[in-house]
Amino acid sequence: MRDDRNIYIGSLPLDADESEVRGLFAPYGDVLKLTLIRDHETGESRGFGFVKLPEECVQAAVDGLDGVELRGCRVRVNVARDKGQKAPRRRY
């Protein structure tokens, strides 16, 4: 059984930094790892990243943060999929 999980966070402001994203997740539990994805060539933010929280904190963080506004951007937060796994279709 896994004791932690990766959470995907997307639609971030391009200038969001690690401390800002860490602060967003801190009320839900200890942030074990945070990775903001950057372009390999330019070093600029790609607007998404991954946060690792203890397993028991993941669902509350996803439920509490998906769709919140961060400096004018409505962020997407969900449990990260393993590489190669297709995303479930969303119904709007």
Secondary structure, 3 states (H helix, E strand, C coil): CCCEEEEEEECCCCCCCHHHHHHHHHHHCCCCEEEEEECCCCCCEEEEEEEEEEHHHHHHHHHHHCCCEECCEECEEEECCCCCCCCCCCCC
